[in-house]
């Protein structure tokens, strides 16, 4: 098992979040691939998207329903800073996750997190677990409660 997956499992245990990481035979890098592999709806898949604040340089994590695209102008206005895509190498170095396996928990650094309100359409959601083919299922409210995210409208 990869170090990244172990870190996600440990973070969940530390937070009191009950998860079971599943390794899928196929990639779960995209929301569509993950939904097919998990047998769920695309909207139940949590896209963990990392942006960088243009002024602050801080990394920002957006947890977004797989069925939606982010309206960057809208989200930037809510956050109070223009956002841009973060460099994949920086994401890997600072979070410990490669793009396609970024989990909502278990980052190497504290990261400000925003949670798509549409995820509450679903009782349970699927999120990346630290590798491109690893996911976990959890209760939406429980995840939201333990990660101390801010609830926003992203699209």
C-alpha angles and dihedrals in degrees: 000000000000123000089240093057091047089051090053091049091048092047090051091050091048090051094046090243113146111221138154115207114221123200110213123209090228133046119280095189094121128048090241092052091046093049091051092048094046097041092236139113121281089241090061091062115095112221108206103207121181121205134175126230108240094217103031098034088219120145115244124196119212116193103203135180110255090235094063141068120218118252095216094191091053094045092046089054091050092048093042096235136079111254130211132182111278121235111264092226091054091048091053094045097046102035099030091232132106119224108274092038103052107138126204089237137035100052120161090232134037107264130191107242133201123194124212109237090217090070086074087069084081128058091210131029138188122231137180114269102204103288135066092252100035124094140161133208121220143159110276096224093047092053092047092050097051099043095053092223126167114245112233143161107248104179 
